[in-house]
Amino acid sequence: MRFICGRIVLFLSLSLTFSVFWHTFHNQKDTREKSTETQLMAFYEELFAAEERGIQLSRELRTVLDRLEHLTKEQTSSTTNQTVGHAEMRHGAPSFNKMSNTWIYLPHLKEHEDSLTPNVLLGKGRTGVSLVLGIPTVKREKQSYLISTLSSLFYELSPEELTDIVVIVFVAEVDSAYVQGVAESIMTKFPDEVNSGILEVVTASPHFYPSFSQLKETLGDSKERVKWRTKQNLDYSFLMLYAQQKGSYYVQLEDDIAAKEGYLQAMKTFAKQNPEDWLILEFSQLGFIGKMFRTSDLPMLVEFILMFYKDKPIDWLLDHILWVKVCHPEKGEKDCSRKKDVLRRRYKPSLFQHIGIHSSLKGKIQKLKDRDFGKQTLFKAHTNPPAELKTSLTAYESHTLERAYLGQDFFWGMSPVIGDFVQISFHQPQPVKGYLFRSGNIETNGDKLYNTTVEVLPSDSSVLWKIDKHPSTDGFIVIGAFVNGVAEGTIDPLMEKISAIRLVIHSDSDVWALLSEIFIRL
């Protein structure tokens, strides 16, 4: 098909060129009074116009051919239903096929065209959101920060915010066992986010990556570092193209970051406040963390990255894109910087902080911190009634239950097991109206309380018959439980006054327990 279209384009281009030449030849006979230079200029102008018409025709034929290929792929995919783990594969392919130069930058793909289709391990194919958050992740030699990063991103997001985002984790590894392990871990830790379509896990075919054995050592980097940054550029490109049709804005993140509380609304507001012709909005000053793009700009960005993916790191390439767009080679550096600042706009204070120490590059220790990030709010303080506090949990360092109850810190208990408890016994019985216990915080959101009940001890046991509750052997009755790390509720006024409230853990936990908020509402 491509051969036939190519012959058609060649034939039409030659026909147009010959027609122009013949027309010009006869005009020369009739207009001998014109100078030779004028005739040649007219000839070249018509020849150029003919060439432009030929190019336009070639583009139109290319569009028709691409549409035919797309229809063929759709028909093929509709008859195929492959699954991996918990979700279907191939919800949608990145639009490499719409970039006619892809085969030039990645010629190895000609042998494995199917390698451009992502394997969707977890996901519901959600689209039409405002923000798409992309997180590439790889196997680290020492420690993984991915679960902590995801916990930070989902911390205290409202139901409305959760309906307007998609978080894509791209596992950039070819080890299928490792990839499957990551997907299963995410499914275990974030079942609600996966089942609702908020969180997706994708990976690429091993054939997507070229051989890295022939890379040149540039910029003074070792061969291993050149390979690392080169693969990173390809990872970013694949993830961007997969994400481009899912929402309005794309935010590039890393798998070892912490997010500031309220980050999502802050990004959306800043994007709306800058409706002009920006290319990049920066929400962190570090590397490629917290960079926002319009999804409509992603194909152009990816094509530029693929041109030079073997030459420089991604953050340097982004700066070169800005230079190409607005800098005049005959004007000074100040003029260039001023114009680049129009395309690249910075939000302060930073919304994302780098937390990883062990880099994905083997042996590298990464201690970079964003000084504009500031301090996180890791707990919320409340004024609670005087009480005696007891717990069977061992506090980590100075993060005691007493300090948390007084609103001075969070409580961090080590390795809960079945039967562990936290008890608040009031000095005087209190007419408690409600309670709120929040576990985890934005930096350590994984350390939540699971399978834990909230129990109260009425000061007058005779009220139990009024509320139809059966007490435990020591007089406590269950009134609530932790759901997704939070226990919140009201207390029946028929109980009158309460002598104590306690939290009881009913199963062993593989994480610690962190209470970031304790509120006894009178």
N, C-alpha and C positions, 0 to 999 in steps of 0.2 A: 504493500500500500504506500509506504513512504517512498519507494523507488518510483512508482507511477506519478505521485504528486511532484516529486523532484523533477521528473522529465517534463511534466506539464509546465512547471514554473520556468525551466530552462527554455523550452520552446517559445513560451509567451514573451519572455524577456528578449530573446533573439529576434522574434518577429517585430516587437516594438522598436528595437534598435535599428533593424533594417528599414522599417517604415520611415523612421526619422531621417536616416541617411538618404534614402531615395527622395524624400520630400525636400531635403536641403539641397541635394544635387540639382534638381530641377529649378529650384529658386535661384540658384547661382547663375543659371543661364539667363533668367529673366531680369536679374538685377545686377548686371555687371558694373553698374556705376558705383555700387557699394565697395568699400575697401575689404581687403582680404581679412583684416582683423575683425571687422564687424560680422562678417559671414561666419568666421570661426566661433566667435562668441555666441552667436545665435545657435550654431550647431551644438555647442557644448551645453547650452541651456536646455535645448530640446532633448539632448541625450540624457542629461541629468534627470529631467522630468520623466523620461521613459523608464529610467532605472528606478526612480521612486515608485512609479506605478507597478513595476515588476516586484519590488520589495513588498508593497502593500498587498499585492495579489498573493505573494508567498505567505504573508502573515495570515491572510484570510483562509488559505488552504491549510495552514498549520492549525488554526483554530478548529476547522472542520474535523481534521484528523484527531486532534486531542479530544473532541467531543465524542467521536466514534470510539476511541480507546476507553474513555470514561464510561460510556454506556456498556461496553463489553465487560469491563471490570465489575460494574454494578450487577450485571446479569450473572457473572461468575460467582461473586460474593453472596448473592441471594440464594444460591444453591449450596453454599458451604456454611457449616455451623460447627466451628471448632471451639473447644473450651479448654481453659487452663485454670485449675484451682476453683475459685468461686464465681468467676464471671466469664462472659464471652470474649473471645479474641476479635480483634479487627472491627471495633466500632467505627473507626474512621482512619484514613491514612493521611499522613502529612502531605501537603501539596507540593512535593518535589516534582511531580509530573507536570505541574503548571509552570515550572521554571525550566525553560528550554536549555539553559546552560548547565544544568546539574551534571549531565553526563561529561561535560568538559572538566568540571572541578573534581568529580568523583567517578572517573571512568570505569572503576571496578564494578560499579553498580549495573553496568550493562549485562554482566553475567548472572546477576541475581536481582532482577527487577522487583521481585516479591519482597525483598529485604527492606523496602521503603515503607511497608505496612507495619504499624506498631502492633505489638501483642498487648491487648488490654487485659491484665490479670484481674483487676478489680475496678468496677466502675459501671455507671448506668448511662453513660453517654449524655450527661447534662450539658445543655447549651443555653445561650441567651442571657448569661449573667453579666454583671458589670465587671467583676474582677476575676482573673484567672491567675492563680499563684503557681509558679513552676519551681519544683525542687528536684534537681538531679542528685542522685546519691550513688556512692560506690562503696565497696568493701574497704574498711579501714583496718590498718594493721593492729592498732591498740584498742580503740574504743569507738562505738557508734553513738552518734548524737541524734539520730533521725527521730526516734520516738519522743525525745524531749523537745525537739523542734516543733513537731506536729502538735504536741500538747500545748506548747506556748501559743501557737497560732490559733488554736480553737478555744483558748481560755476565755471564758465569759463573753463569747459572741452571742448576740441576741438572736432569737428565732428569725427575725427579719434579715439580719446580716447573713445568717447561714443559708438563706434561700437565694442569695445573690452572689455566691462565690463558687468556684471550683478549685480545689487544691490537687495538683497533679504531681505525683511522685514518679520520677523517671529513674528506674533502677538500671544504671548504665554498666551492667556486667553481662558477660556471656556465660557465666557459670549458672546453669539452670537450677541447680539445687539451692544455691545462695539466693537467687531471684525468688524462687518459690518460698523460701524461708522468710524473706522480707515481707512478701505478700501475706503470709499466714500471720506473722507477728502484727502487722497493721490491722488485719481483720479482727484479731483478738483484742487489741487495745482500743480500736475505734470502730466497733460494729455499727453504731448508729450513723456515723459520718459516711461509712462505705455504703450501707443499705439505702441511705437517702440520696446518694449520688454526689454528695459534697466532695468526697475523697476518692481519687482514682490512683491506680498503680499501673504503670505501663513499662514496657521494655522494648528493645529493638532486636531485630534478627542479628546473629553473629556476623552475617555477611554484610551488614551495613558498614562495618569498619574496614578500612583498607589495611594493608600491611604497613606496620610502622618501622620496619627494619631498615628502610633506605632514607630515613629523615636526616636532614643536615643539621649539624649542631650550630645554632645561631644565637646571637645576643649574649654570648659567653655562657650559655646554659649547657649542662651536661646532657648526654643523649637521653637519659632517663627522664629528665625534666622536660626536654623538648617533646618527648612522646606523651608525657602527662598533660601538658598544656594543649597539644594538638588534639588529643582525644577529647579534652574538655570542650574545645571549640565545636567539635562534631556533636557532642552531647547536647550542648546548648542549642545548636541548630535544629536537631531532631525534635527536641522538646518544644521549641518555639513554633515550629510548623505544625506539630500536633495540636497545640493550644490555640492557634490563630482563629479557628472558627467557633470557639466556645464562648467568647465574650467580647466586651468592648476594649478592655485594657488587660495587658499582660504584665505581671510583676515577677522579675527574676530573683529567686532566693537561693540560699544554700542549705545544706542539710545539717548545719551546726550553728544555728542562730537562735536568739531569743527575741520575741516581739514585744513591743511596748503595749500596755493596755490601751485600747481604743485606736489601735493602728489602722484598722480597716476603714472606719469612718473618716479618719484624718486623711488617708490617701484619696478617698472618693471626693472629699471636699476640696482638697488641693487641686485635683484634676479638673474639677468644675470651675475653680477660680482661675485656671489658666487655659482658656479656650482657644488661645492663639496657636501659632504654628510652632509648637515645641516638638522635639523628637524624643527627649528623655526627661523624665522626672525622677530625681534622686531622693531616696528616703534613707540612705546611709552613705557615708563618705568612703566606705571600704570596698575596694574591688568591684565585683559584679553583684553585690548584695543590695537588694531593695531598689532595683532599677525598673521603672515603669515605662512601657511603650504602648502606643495604640496598636491593637492587633492588626489593623490595616497596614501598618508599617513593617510588620514582621517579615514578609517575603523579601522586601528590599534589604533589610538588615541581614537576613540569613544569606542572601546571595553575596553580599559584601564579605561576610565572615568566611564563606566557603572559598572565595577567591584567594584569601590569604590565611587560611586556617593553619597552615604549616609554618607560618612565618613569625607570628606574634601572639601574645596572650590576648584574651577577649577584651579586657578593659582598654588596652592600647588600640585595638582595632576600632573600638567605639569612638575613641578620640579622633582617629583618622577619618572616620565617616563624617564627623562634624567638620573637620578641616576641608574635606572634599566639597562639602555642601556650601560652605559660606566664606571660606578664607580666600583672599586674593593674593596670589604669589608675589605681586609687586608692592603690596602694602605691608606694614609692620606687624609685629607680634601683638601689640596692643589692640589693633583693629581686629585681628583674628580672634583674640580672646573675648573681646566684647561681643562679636557676632556669635561665637560658639555658646556664650552664656545665654543667648536668646533661645537657642535650641535645647540647651541642657540647663534645667532649673532645679535648684536645691531646696529641699524642705528641711527646716530646723525646728526643734531638735530631732536627731535621728530616731527612726522608729524601729530599727533592727540593730542588734548587737551580735558580734561574733563571739561565740562561747567555746568553740572547739580548740583544743590544744594540739591534738595529734592530727596532722594534715592527711588528706587522702594520698599525698605524695609520700611514699615510703621513707621513713626516717626523718621527715621534716616536722619540726615543732613550730606551730603557728601561734604567736602570742599577740597578734594584732587586736586592738580594741578601738572602738569608735568613741572618741572623747566627747562627742556631741550627744551621745545617747543618754547620759545622765544616770541617775539611780532609779531602779525599779521600785514600785510600790508592791512589796511582797506580802503585806498583811493589811487588814482593815481594823481600826480600833473602835471599840464601843465602851460605853460606861455600863458596867455590869454590877449587880448587887453584891455586897460582901459575902464571901463564901470560903469554905475550906475545900481545897482541891486535892484529889488523889488520882493516881494513874498507875497501872501496872507496866506501862511502857517506859523504856529507858530513853531519856531525852538526849538528843545529840548536841554536845557542847552547851552553849548558853540558850538554846531554843527550848526553854522550859514551858510547862503548862501555866505556871504562875504568870510569867511575862506575857504569854498570849492572852490570858484572861484579862489582864490589866491593859491590854492594847499597846504593849511595848515591843512586841516581837511576834513571830509565829511559833507554834509548837511543832517540834519535829521528833517523832518517836520512831525508834529503830525496830524493824522487823516484827510487825504484829503477828500474833498467833491466836488461835481460837481461845476465847475466854478473857482476852485482854480487855481493859475497860478504861474509861475516863469518867470520873465522878465529880460533880459540883454539888456540895452540900451547903445550903444557905445557913448563915448564922441565925437568921430568923425566918420562919416560913414566909414565902412570898406569893402574892397574887399574880403569878406569871401568865401573861396573855399569849406569848408566842416565843419561838426560838429560831435561831439560824446558826448552823454549823457548816462551814465551807472548808473542804480539804483540798490540798494542792494549791499552788500559786503559779504565776505566769512563767516562772523559771523552772519550777519543779512540779509541773502539773500532773506528772505520772504518779506521784506519791499521794494517792487518794485513799479514802476509806471505802472498802467494799464489804458487802454482806454485814453491815453494821446497823444496829437498831438504836433508836432513841427511847429511853425509858424515864418515867417520872415516879417519884414517891410522894403521894398525897400526905399532907400533915394529919388529916383525919381519915382513917381507913373506913369509916362508916359511910363515906360518900361513894364507895365503889359500887354499891348496889344501884345507885342512881344512873350510872353510866354504863352498866352492864359490861364490865371489864374483869378479867380474871388475873389477879396479881401473881407474881412469882413468890417463891418461898420467903423472900425477904421484903415483900410488900410492894415492889416496883411493878408498874404496868407499862406495856409497850404502846407508844403513841405515834411512832414514825420510824423511818429508815432512810439511809443514804441512797440517793439516786444520782448516778453520774458524779459522785463526789460531793453532793450537797444534800443536807437534811434541813428542811424548813417547814414550819407548820404552826398551828395555833393549838392552844390547850383549852379543853372544854371548861367553860366557867363553872360548871357543876362541881369541879374538883376543888373549887375555892382556893386554898393556899397549898403551895408545893414546898416540900422540905428539901428535895434533891432532884437533880437531873443527871443521868449518866448515859454514856455511849458504850455499847457492848459489841465486841467483835466476834463473829460466829464462824470464822474460818481463817486458816493460815493465809498470809499474804506474801507474795514474792517481791513486794516493794515496801518502803517505809511509809509511815503515816504522817502527813503534815496538815495541821489545822491552821489556816490563814485567817479565819474569822470565827469569833465566838460572840453571839449576841443573845442575851436573855432579855426579852422585851416584857416590861412590866406595864 
